[in-house]
Amino acid sequence: MSEPHKPTMRGAVAGSMLVATIILCGAVGFGIGALVGAAVPLGLAGLIAGPVAGIALVRSRFRDL
């Protein structure tokens, strides 16, 4: 039997998931920081943690890419 056809544009989806995770982590950090009075430092911490979380998410979702 032949291998099932993989959907195209998987790399684009993986990249957009990575970017969305970085933006989301930055926004969450900024939002929490705004509540406690340290918006910029926690927003930057979210932007630093975003790529780590994004890479973990993409690796778990697209293990065969």
Secondary structure, 3 states (H helix, E strand, C coil): CCCCCCCCCHHHHHHHHHHHHHHHHHHHHHHHHHHHCCHHHHHHHHHHHHHHHHHHHHHHHCCCC
